[in-house]
Amino acid sequence: MSGRLFGIGVGPGDPELLTLKAVRLIADSPVIAYPAPAGGAESMARQIAAPHIPSGKTEIVIETPMIPGQFPANDIYDRYATEIATHLNAGDDVAVLCEGDPFLFGSFMYLFGRLSADHPTEVVPGVSSLGACAARAEVPLVSRNQVLTVIPAPIEEAELERRIAGSDAVAIMKVGRHLAKVQRVLEKLNRIDDATYVERATLDNEVVMPLAEVTAEAAPYFSMILLRTSEASDA
Amino acid sequence: MSGRLFGIGVGPGDPELLTLKAVRLIADSPVIAYPAPAGGAESMARQIAAPHIPSGKTEIVIETPMIPGQFPANDIYDRYATEIATHLNAGDDVAVLCEGDPFLFGSFMYLFGRLSADHPTEVVPGVSSLGACAARAEVPLVSRNQVLTVIPAPIEEAELERRIAGSDAVAIMKVGRHLAKVQRVLEKLNRIDDATYVERATLDNEVVMPLAEVTAEAAPYFSMILLRTSEASDA
């Protein structure tokens, strides 16, 4: 009988923001897998879950090359899916740790696509960086009947401008080396003063500040810019 | 010294999807507050958190009239903010339970706006219905550099159509009595076959089905429609 595959959202960073279900499934699964940049740098997902990973687990590091502007090649996920399937076929449950929520820009979907047809699979939602950044910035994402647009910063500049211009409320994710581009677009739209910059929300080295005051040339991958139009009715 | 005000996301429904932090703060706060429809119907937020609420708490039911097409009047939040402030001023911590995530369409923002200037306040993010519905529908929300648009179903039909037409991936929230309108718009855009309907995600009476097969005239408030365009690169 196949083991079960779990895609587990471990939340935005604070280990206390794991769900009870995540903690239980991590404790019960003999095999734990998590993404990490190729080359030996630490896995963010593992770091977040670390206090909840009992010793003695088999661990699979899903090493993915981090090349700016590129997504990992399919054969990487083919290879790790095969490795994970070996454990599932042996009857062992495998818990794949995912930063934030597994199905909001998570790479777990690539393993899900390769394994869920043949193995019982469950996606366990987690606290996403969206809610976490809004909480830490003390900026509600959306209220009443506002529309929220979630935009990955790497999209092309004209498209970024078009998307922001048409939106009530915006969360710009994956800011990284696209920081200057986002600042430029918001300056042009005359909305930079409505924007809040959040870096590593809920972690010890968290940064929250008005975007207009950010002078760095690049941001970490785990950063977000929130833009909101207050409604008169918000009060 | 003032007590602390916590806005606590209790997640989408399954009590095991509370975070460790939510459980701790609920246990430690002598006063628990939560929204409920006026007239005595049960509070969804309290129901979700119920297994984690120790006995002996002071409980404040934030009763809000549920009138289709209207938002509760400001004086309701004025009144409850005053009641909560009484406890904070007495030095007691108050935990306000919020369905899903507090800052994604949550009414906690109205208490936050009235109380956070005078009392230490912390927003504790929770698992939002967005991630939960995607997990249960087994439909990733967005991948790679797709833009996600989160749309409240009550917006005007032409605007709904315009928003959906321009989006890669869409989550339509607060479906309720707007179900037929959403179906009509998706039929017109020839996208109804890409849409999944999710009702009461992660609860025992959860429903997940293709939107095209939904024949009900209205949906519960806690329902969502997910629409996604697969990218060739998703594989």
Interface residues (C-beta under 8 A of the other chain):
Chain A: G7 G9 G11 P12 D14 P15 E16 L17 L18 T19 L20 K21 V23 R24 F71 N74 D101 P102 F103 L104 F105 G106 M109 Y110 F112 G113 S116 T121 E122 V123 V124 P125 G126 V127 S128 L130 G131 A132 A134 A135 R136 E138 V139 P140 L141 V142 S143 R144 N145 Q146 V147 L148 T149 V150 I151 P152 P154 I155 R163 G166 T202 S233 D234 A235
Chain B: G7 G9 G11 P12 D14 P15 E16 L17 L18 T19 L20 K21 V23 R24 F71 N74 D101 P102 F103 L104 F105 G106 M109 Y110 F112 G113 S116 E122 V123 V124 P125 G126 V127 S128 L130 G131 A132 A134 A135 R136 E138 V139 P140 L141 V142 S143 R144 N145 Q146 V147 L148 T149 V150 I151 P152 P154 I155 R163 G166 T202 S233 D234 A235
